[in-house]
Amino acid sequence: MNLRGLELRRIALPLVSPFRTSFGTETARDVLLVRAAGDGAEGWGECVAMSEPLYSSEHVDGAAEVIRRFLLPEVVALAKAGELTVPRLESSLERIKGHPMAKAAVLTALLDLSLRESGTSFGTYLGAVRPTVPAGVSVGIMSSIPELLDAVDGYRAQGYVRIKLKIEPGWDVDAVRAVRERFGDDLLLQVDANTAYTLADARHLARLDPFDLLLIEQPLPEDDLRGHAALARLIRTPVCLDESITSARAAADAIALGATSVVNVKPGRVGGYLEARRVHDVCAANGVPVWCGGMLETGLGRAANVALAALPNFTLPGDTSASDRYFARDITEPFVLDDAGHVALPTGPGLGVTPDLDYLTEITTATEWLPLS
């Protein structure tokens, strides 16, 4: 891999509408992009950390500092030794504790660069077995039931094959009941609590059982595997883990404890696409289906996620929505739904998409060049 240096680029990308979950409301994405500049090609990675440490302990400012102070020296050392490969760097970064989203951004940029140099697509490298993936959509917490029903109706009209409702105490059973009654039993429907409940809420969460949900995602705190295992014995709705799954080892532990029967794989949360593939493999070996979650990615992160979601054990529709679900204008060519509610994998080298540099310049808030020498 021929690498001259890394560029950190911050962009401000407005959302088409506020997106509310149990941990807050987002109206714009403060995105940190990593560009790996080679001699004849360049690769891109997207850091999915939020502006504040609400979803996880990582945040955008902290991720930039970690890349600058701690990850770049590891890249430099391997490059000087002539040993810079993505698997080798991933192994080297293990000695730096935590910060999976920062690591994932750097590793993805370098993997994109390497694959572009070799002419290999992300999907081919990861082991994709499908040219398209079914697209689900995540629906945030609304101010009223009628507003929620209108939103779901709009997404169904666009062709989305699965609806995910964000829930929290006070916005759960009634919202789910309204959607199920309005759209019927054929609608693929699931809910996501983002750690908003405790095991003491088990009886209340069991009230969701009659609605035949695909799953309830991360109902309890991320460090409460035993609580999730107990909850799984108390409700019929399948329990899916998200925030708790930080690695393939964490997935194996959760499965062994009976804490999950479905896993949401988010590459940024587990430290990159190589580890995400390992999570997929562990779950497949244990007969546990997986799906690909989203973090409101731009077209760069979405391209990689779509490629990942085409692996064989991704048997449930993921949060691989079209670009216009979140952005009036994406930084790449937009991802769109086909007539079957699927999104196509890019087929070009690397991520298979490139950013619109004029638009990128327009929405850039800061850049920093980090040379290898």
Secondary structure as UniProt FT lines:
FT   STRAND          5..21
FT   TURN            22..23
FT   STRAND          24..37
FT   STRAND          42..47
FT   TURN            53..54
FT   HELIX           60..66
FT   HELIX           67..71
FT   HELIX           72..80
FT   TURN            81..82
FT   HELIX           86..92
FT   HELIX           93..95
FT   HELIX           100..118
FT   HELIX           122..126
FT   STRAND          132..139
FT   HELIX           145..158
FT   STRAND          162..166
FT   TURN            169..170
FT   HELIX           173..183
FT   TURN            185..186
FT   STRAND          189..192
FT   TURN            194..195
FT   HELIX           199..201
FT   HELIX           202..205
FT   HELIX           206..211
FT   STRAND          216..217
FT   TURN            222..223
FT   HELIX           225..234
FT   STRAND          239..241
FT   TURN            243..244
FT   HELIX           248..257
FT   STRAND          262..265
FT   HELIX           267..270
FT   HELIX           273..285
FT   TURN            286..287
FT   STRAND          290..292
FT   HELIX           299..308
FT   TURN            309..310
FT   TURN            312..313
FT   HELIX           323..325
FT   TURN            339..340
FT   STRAND          342..344
FT   HELIX           357..363
FT   STRAND          364..371
//
